Amino acid sequence: RALWRKAKGWPMADEARDVLAVQVGDDRLTPVDVALWDDGEARAGAEAVPLEALFVGAPTGFEEQRLGPAFATRIDEFLQERSRAEFRKQLARRQEATARRRKAGAAAEDGDAAEDDWRSYIKAPARDAKVRVHGVFEAGNRVRRVVGCRFVVSPHAAQRLGEQCFSHIFEDDAEKDARKWHEDPFLACFYSCFCIIIVVFLLWVSLLMSAIFKK
């Protein structure tokens, strides 16, 4: 919960908005924010994390109560997708470590970090998201309709949601270091803007030099 308090006020990642978007019939509702539900501490208890999400895209006449079950289903699907991705990631690490070990001619594998991580991952018990929707409410105004959904999830599910929505806060240093620059939204935006500025500067210098030489 401390990380969710830290994330309050930060903009939600654009990719997370697409990943957690909910399809309710013909309507697609996109989350614009996921934050800690301050008044839900008592309902969540010590073994869960209370959150609330705000959605846009609900048309006039949309039945709000349809959002709760649809969003709970989407969270379950998202966590299953993350579990499959984590399995492929751990398997790839193990295979790479095995290939390196064979090339190096090493026989022992107990001390291999990747092998130890793989064994720990396989032995870890399956975790239930324990998604419970506590209510759907109107959070917008006459100009723009916003629908909110208050829900409770397990700490593991809350961590995965946080990593998706606010990776710069929820990911540990090892994961940040292992991620390539183009996979980091901030770095991708920073380098893209930097390249554009350099190109514009070079064009300006070229035009300036050509004007000077003409004189």
Secondary structure, DSSP 8 states (H G I E B T S, - for coil): -HHHHHHTTS---HHHHHHT-EEETTEEEEEEEEEE-GGGHHHH-TTSEEEEEEEE---TT--GGGHHHHHHHHHHHHHHHHHHHHHHHHHHHHHHHHHHHHHHT----TT-HHHHHHHHHHHS-------EEEEEEE---SSS-EEEEEEEE-HHHHHHHHHHH-HHHHS-HHHHHHS-GGGSHHHHHHHHHHHHHHHHHHHHHHHHHHHHHH-
